[in-house]
Amino acid sequence: MSHQNSISSNFGLADALSATPEERDLVKRLNTGVERMEASLESNLHFGDAHTDTIARYLFEAGGKRVRPLLALLTAEYGDPTRDDIIMGAQVVELIHLATLYHDDVMDDADLRRGVPTTHTVWSNSVAIITGDLLLARASSLASTLGDDMVRLHAATFERLCLGQLHETTGPQKGADAIAHYLQVLADKTGSLIASSAVVGLMTSGAPREFFEPLREYGEKIGVAFQIIDDVLDLDGGETGKEKGNDVRNGVATLPILLARAASDSESVSLVERIDTAIESNNTEMFAGLMDELRRSSHTKDTITSARRWATEAVAALDILPDGLPKKSLARFASRVIDRTN
């Protein structure tokens, strides 16, 4: 998929692309921005020897939708979108995202990422973890060129990412609400970086300070909605590039299975018991069928409803922003996040 098609799809600009000069200009700026970000990031993913470079560039070269840098580029429209610092800020958020993918695949014991074998299966767990750390170090180095505020934002985001992963790994404490705990994990692991991406675009473009909080809130809430929809996509495989039900099979909490485990009706209890049996016995065929059953259940319908609620709240946070194409595009993006299940 070309960058222009990806931008149009993500931000709902495809239908109007030929209708207004304003939208054509916006897509052109975003497309050019992504191309500049990727070219600059490619030059920054060099670490002194070819072997290290190959590993560090592995997931970058596997592709991706570049949602986080795109969001930074879009929110930069509220300031001066021609500033060079915007491209550097977009690199920082993409580097952090790439680093978390190396770490997440080890934590989740995933076999595929973006349609290619995961780094830890090609090399090793240790190599994948150290490479993620290396990318975070490079992100810190680049962030330092953008001033103290960017360094503080980067540090706070990294802290929340680590807390989210730690809390996901340790699970809810005794007596805690498992679903509330899970939603906080999503806010920390996914929402914090998407929120930071939105703020990075504002910071590097010199946008008004009063836009920071509404766009931070938008980013965090749309990030939670995004991850909840990923929970649904996990049941299908497909877009995630992983095997069907990979997270459920590996004991990773997702909202459909949490809702199923919290239910007391006989149908839900039976479904959970059969899923656990299939996992324990490593019955792949049985497990795949049960993922289809969970996908059709009321628990998955309730999961999608929850994602819609978070997306609606994200769009509501934009009320303070001036009307215009950037605001419309952010609202359309929220719709596209939910539409991924269709």
C-alpha positions as CSV (number, residue, x, y, z in Angstrom):
1,M,0.0,0.0,0.0
2,S,1.4,3.4,-0.9
3,H,1.8,6.0,1.8
4,Q,-0.9,8.2,0.1
5,N,-3.4,5.3,0.1
6,S,-2.5,4.5,3.7
7,I,-3.0,8.1,4.8
8,S,-6.3,8.3,2.9
9,S,-7.5,5.1,4.5
10,N,-6.4,6.0,8.0
11,F,-7.8,9.5,8.1
12,G,-10.9,9.1,5.9
13,L,-9.6,11.3,3.1
14,A,-10.0,8.9,0.2
15,D,-13.6,9.9,-0.8
16,A,-12.8,13.6,-0.8
17,L,-9.3,13.4,-2.2
18,S,-10.4,14.7,-5.6
19,A,-13.0,17.0,-4.2
20,T,-11.2,19.8,-2.4
21,P,-7.8,21.4,-2.9
22,E,-7.4,21.6,0.9
23,E,-7.7,17.8,1.3
24,R,-5.3,17.2,-1.6
25,D,-2.8,19.5,0.0
26,L,-3.1,17.9,3.4
27,V,-2.6,14.4,2.0
28,K,0.4,15.7,0.0
29,R,1.9,17.2,3.1
30,L,1.3,14.0,5.2
31,N,2.7,11.8,2.4
32,T,5.8,14.0,2.0
33,G,6.2,14.0,5.8
34,V,6.1,10.2,6.1
35,E,8.6,9.9,3.3
36,R,11.0,12.3,4.9
37,M,10.5,10.6,8.3
38,E,11.3,7.2,6.8
39,A,14.3,8.4,4.9
40,S,15.7,10.2,8.0
41,L,14.9,7.2,10.2
42,E,16.6,4.8,7.8
43,S,19.8,6.9,8.1
44,N,19.5,6.9,11.9
45,L,19.2,3.1,12.1
46,H,22.9,2.5,11.7
47,F,25.0,1.3,14.7
48,G,28.4,0.7,13.4
49,D,28.3,-2.8,12.0
50,A,26.1,-4.5,9.3
51,H,24.9,-7.4,11.6
52,T,23.5,-5.0,14.2
53,D,22.0,-2.8,11.6
54,T,20.2,-5.8,10.0
55,I,18.6,-6.7,13.3
56,A,17.7,-3.1,14.3
57,R,16.1,-2.4,10.9
58,Y,14.3,-5.7,10.7
59,L,10.8,-4.6,11.8
60,F,11.2,-1.2,10.3
61,E,11.8,-2.7,6.9
62,A,8.9,-5.1,7.4
63,G,6.5,-2.2,6.9
64,G,3.7,-0.9,9.1
65,K,1.0,1.8,8.8
66,R,3.1,4.5,10.6
67,V,0.0,5.5,12.5
68,R,2.0,7.3,15.3
69,P,4.2,9.5,13.1
70,L,1.2,10.2,10.9
71,L,-0.7,11.4,14.0
72,A,2.2,13.7,14.9
73,L,2.3,15.0,11.4
74,L,-1.5,15.7,11.5
75,T,-1.5,17.5,14.8
76,A,1.4,19.6,13.6
77,E,-1.2,21.2,11.3
78,Y,-2.3,23.2,14.4
79,G,1.1,25.0,14.3
80,D,3.6,25.5,11.5
81,P,3.7,22.2,9.6
82,T,6.8,23.1,7.7
83,R,9.2,23.0,10.7
84,D,12.0,20.4,10.4
85,D,11.7,19.4,14.1
86,I,8.3,17.8,13.3
87,I,10.1,15.1,11.2
88,M,12.5,14.4,14.1
89,G,9.6,14.2,16.5
90,A,7.9,11.7,14.2
91,Q,11.0,9.6,14.2
92,V,11.2,9.5,17.9
93,V,7.6,8.1,18.3
94,E,8.1,5.6,15.6
95,L,11.4,4.4,17.1
96,I,9.7,4.0,20.5
97,H,6.9,2.0,18.9
98,L,9.4,-0.2,17.0
99,A,11.3,-0.9,20.2
100,T,8.1,-2.0,22.0
101,L,7.4,-4.4,19.2
102,Y,10.7,-6.2,19.8
103,H,9.9,-6.5,23.5
104,D,6.2,-7.4,23.1
105,D,7.0,-10.3,20.8
106,V,9.3,-11.8,23.4
107,M,6.8,-11.2,26.2
108,D,3.9,-12.7,24.1
109,D,6.0,-15.5,22.5
110,A,4.6,-14.4,19.1
111,D,5.8,-16.2,16.0
112,L,4.8,-13.5,13.4
113,R,4.9,-9.7,13.3
114,R,3.8,-7.8,10.2
115,G,3.7,-11.0,8.3
116,V,7.4,-12.0,8.9
117,P,8.9,-14.2,11.6
118,T,9.5,-12.3,14.8
119,T,13.0,-11.1,15.8
120,H,13.3,-13.5,18.7
121,T,12.5,-16.5,16.5
122,V,15.1,-15.4,13.9
123,W,17.8,-14.6,16.4
124,S,17.0,-15.1,20.1
125,N,15.1,-13.6,23.0
126,S,18.2,-11.9,24.3
127,V,18.9,-10.3,20.9
128,A,15.4,-9.1,20.6
129,I,15.3,-7.5,24.0
130,I,18.7,-5.8,23.6
131,T,17.7,-4.5,20.2
132,G,14.6,-3.0,21.6
133,D,16.7,-1.3,24.3
134,L,19.1,-0.1,21.5
135,L,16.2,1.5,19.7
136,L,14.9,3.2,22.8
137,A,18.4,4.6,23.4
138,R,18.5,6.0,19.9
139,A,15.0,7.5,20.4
140,S,16.3,9.2,23.6
141,S,19.3,10.5,21.7
142,L,17.1,12.0,19.0
143,A,14.6,13.4,21.5
144,S,17.5,15.2,23.3
145,T,18.0,17.4,20.1
146,L,14.4,18.7,20.5
147,G,14.8,20.3,23.9
148,D,14.0,19.5,27.6
149,D,10.3,19.4,27.2
150,M,10.6,16.6,24.6
151,V,13.1,14.7,26.8
152,R,10.6,14.9,29.7
153,L,7.7,13.7,27.5
154,H,9.8,10.9,26.2
155,A,10.9,9.8,29.7
156,A,7.3,10.0,31.0
157,T,6.0,7.9,28.1
158,F,8.7,5.3,28.5
159,E,7.9,5.0,32.2
160,R,4.2,4.4,31.4
161,L,5.1,1.9,28.8
162,C,7.2,0.0,31.3
163,L,4.5,0.2,34.0
164,G,1.9,-1.1,31.6
165,Q,4.0,-4.1,30.6
166,L,4.9,-4.8,34.2
167,H,1.2,-4.6,35.3
168,E,0.2,-6.8,32.4
169,T,2.8,-9.4,33.4
170,T,2.1,-9.4,37.1
171,G,-1.7,-9.2,36.6
172,P,-4.3,-7.6,38.9
173,Q,-3.7,-7.8,42.6
174,K,-5.9,-9.9,44.8
175,G,-9.4,-8.4,45.1
176,A,-8.8,-5.9,42.2
177,D,-11.2,-5.6,39.3
178,A,-9.5,-7.5,36.5
179,I,-11.2,-5.5,33.7
180,A,-10.4,-2.1,35.3
181,H,-6.8,-3.3,35.7
182,Y,-6.7,-4.4,32.0
183,L,-8.0,-1.0,30.7
184,Q,-5.3,0.8,32.7
185,V,-2.7,-1.5,31.1
186,L,-4.1,-0.5,27.7
187,A,-3.9,3.2,28.6
188,D,-0.3,2.8,29.7
189,K,0.9,0.4,27.0
190,T,-0.9,1.8,24.0
191,G,-2.7,5.0,24.9
192,S,0.3,6.7,26.3
193,L,2.4,6.5,23.1
194,I,-0.4,7.5,20.8
195,A,-1.2,10.4,23.2
196,S,2.5,11.4,23.1
197,S,2.5,11.2,19.3
198,A,-0.3,13.7,19.2
199,V,1.5,16.0,21.6
200,V,4.8,15.7,19.8
201,G,3.2,17.2,16.7
202,L,1.9,20.1,18.7
203,M,5.3,20.7,20.5
204,T,7.4,20.6,17.4
205,S,5.1,22.8,15.3
206,G,4.7,25.5,17.9
207,A,1.0,24.9,18.3
208,P,-1.1,26.7,21.0
209,R,-0.6,25.2,24.5
210,E,-4.3,25.0,25.1
211,F,-4.5,22.3,22.4
212,F,-2.1,20.0,24.3
213,E,-4.5,18.5,26.9
214,P,-7.5,17.8,24.5
215,L,-5.2,16.1,22.0
216,R,-3.4,14.2,24.7
217,E,-6.8,13.0,25.9
218,Y,-7.9,12.1,22.4
219,G,-4.7,10.2,21.8
220,E,-4.9,8.2,25.0
221,K,-8.6,7.3,24.5
222,I,-8.2,6.4,20.8
223,G,-5.2,4.3,21.8
224,V,-7.3,2.3,24.2
225,A,-10.0,1.9,21.6
226,F,-7.3,0.8,19.1
227,Q,-6.0,-1.9,21.4
228,I,-9.5,-3.2,22.3
229,I,-10.1,-3.7,18.6
230,D,-6.8,-5.5,18.3
231,D,-8.2,-7.9,20.9
232,V,-11.0,-8.7,18.5
233,L,-8.6,-9.0,15.6
234,D,-6.5,-11.4,17.6
235,L,-9.4,-13.9,17.5
236,D,-9.3,-13.6,13.7
237,G,-5.5,-13.5,13.1
238,G,-5.4,-11.7,9.7
239,E,-4.4,-8.1,10.1
240,T,-2.3,-8.7,13.2
241,G,0.0,-11.0,11.2
242,K,-0.1,-13.5,14.0
243,E,-1.9,-16.9,14.4
244,K,-5.6,-16.9,15.3
245,G,-6.0,-16.3,19.1
246,N,-2.3,-16.0,19.7
247,D,-2.8,-13.7,22.7
248,V,-5.4,-15.9,24.3
249,R,-3.4,-19.0,23.8
250,N,-0.4,-17.4,25.4
251,G,-2.3,-16.3,28.5
252,V,-2.3,-12.6,27.5
253,A,-5.4,-10.9,28.9
254,T,-7.7,-9.6,26.2
255,L,-11.2,-8.1,26.8
256,P,-13.3,-10.8,25.1
257,I,-11.7,-13.6,27.3
258,L,-11.9,-11.4,30.4
259,L,-15.6,-10.8,29.9
260,A,-16.1,-14.5,29.3
261,R,-14.3,-15.4,32.5
262,A,-16.3,-12.9,34.4
263,A,-19.6,-14.3,33.2
264,S,-21.5,-16.9,35.3
265,D,-23.9,-18.3,32.7
266,S,-23.4,-21.9,31.8
267,E,-22.6,-21.2,28.1
268,S,-19.7,-18.8,29.0
269,V,-18.4,-21.1,31.7
270,S,-18.4,-24.0,29.3
271,L,-16.6,-22.0,26.6
272,V,-13.9,-20.9,29.0
273,E,-13.4,-24.4,30.2
274,R,-13.1,-25.7,26.7
275,I,-10.6,-23.0,25.8
276,D,-8.5,-23.8,28.8
277,T,-8.6,-27.5,27.9
278,A,-7.5,-26.8,24.3
279,I,-4.6,-24.7,25.5
280,E,-3.5,-27.2,28.1
281,S,-3.7,-30.1,25.6
282,N,-2.2,-28.1,22.8
283,N,-5.1,-29.0,20.6
284,T,-4.6,-26.5,17.8
285,E,-7.7,-27.5,15.7
286,M,-10.0,-27.4,18.7
287,F,-8.5,-24.1,19.9
288,A,-9.1,-22.5,16.4
289,G,-12.7,-23.5,16.5
290,L,-13.2,-22.1,20.0
291,M,-11.7,-18.8,18.9
292,D,-14.4,-18.7,16.2
293,E,-17.0,-19.4,18.9
294,L,-15.6,-16.6,21.1
295,R,-15.5,-14.3,18.1
296,R,-19.3,-14.8,17.6
297,S,-20.1,-14.5,21.3
298,S,-21.8,-11.7,23.2
299,H,-18.5,-11.1,24.9
300,T,-16.9,-10.0,21.6
301,K,-19.9,-7.8,20.8
302,D,-19.5,-6.2,24.2
303,T,-15.8,-5.7,23.5
304,I,-16.6,-3.8,20.2
305,T,-19.2,-1.7,22.1
306,S,-16.6,-0.8,24.6
307,A,-14.2,0.2,21.9
308,R,-16.8,2.4,20.3
309,R,-17.4,4.1,23.6
310,W,-13.7,4.9,24.0
311,A,-13.6,6.2,20.4
312,T,-16.7,8.4,21.0
313,E,-15.1,9.9,24.1
314,A,-11.9,10.5,22.2
315,V,-13.7,12.5,19.5
316,A,-15.6,14.5,22.2
317,A,-12.2,15.6,23.6
318,L,-11.7,17.5,20.3
319,D,-14.6,19.8,20.9
320,I,-12.3,22.7,22.0
321,L,-10.3,22.6,18.8
322,P,-11.2,24.8,15.9
323,D,-13.3,23.3,13.1
324,G,-11.4,22.3,10.0
325,L,-9.8,19.4,8.1
326,P,-7.4,18.3,10.8
327,K,-10.2,18.0,13.3
328,K,-12.4,16.2,10.8
329,S,-9.5,13.9,10.0
330,L,-9.0,13.0,13.6
331,A,-12.7,12.2,14.0
332,R,-12.5,10.0,10.8
333,F,-9.5,8.2,12.2
334,A,-11.5,7.3,15.2
335,S,-14.1,5.8,13.0
336,R,-11.5,3.8,11.0
337,V,-10.1,2.3,14.2
338,I,-13.5,0.8,15.0
339,D,-14.2,-0.2,11.3
340,R,-11.2,-2.6,11.3
341,T,-13.5,-5.3,12.6
342,N,-15.8,-5.1,9.6
